[in-house]
Amino acid sequence: MIGDRLKALRTAQGLSLRALAEETGLSPTLISQVEREVAEPSLRTLRRLAEFFGTSVATLFDDDHELGAHISRPGERSRIISSTGHIQYERLAQGRGMLEVLKGVLEAGETSSDEPWGHDAVECAYVLTGTLTVEVAGARFEVEPAEAISFDSNQPHRYLNHGSERVEFILSVTPPTP
């Protein structure tokens, strides 16, 4: 789990919680809670930690003890909360730094971010329930259940739910965004 991995990275560099907090601009309390798995880190927090350790967000989830295959079970999955807190993702696969597979949920009226943003990757979103509005480079696409949309993530983009019901979708990103 992420807490074990974070603690291993921190202790391997001989850093105290306070020292890591000073380096990343995060609070020692938050880092401790993430390490103990009592708090779910935001995507912004994960990005700060990954940047500090010179790795990808996906690497923070790697379990060095896993061999060959990984089963993703409900209730055991790591959760990622967007930096704006608008969307929460469940991490479905161990991408080993090459592929991120997430389950996203947007309640009615929610959006993945306040403003569209881009990053160096390719994304594919497959809609499970509801209608997902995907904004890419100023254009809007309505994606229905059993439909998928893929695009170059360098283009500013975001996910929106303009409907009255929850939207659930599977999001694949390669390479994972640090």
Buried (B, 14 or more C-beta within 10 A) or exposed (E): EBBBBBBEBBEEEEBEBEEBBEBBEBEBEBBBBBBEEEBBBBBBBBBBBBEBBEBBBBBBBBEEEEEEEEEBEEEEBBEBBBBBEBBBBBBBBBBBBEBBBBBBBBEEEBBBBEEBBBBEBEBBBBBBEBBBBBBBEEEEEBBEBEBEBEBEBEBBBBBBBBBEEBBBBBBBBBBBBB
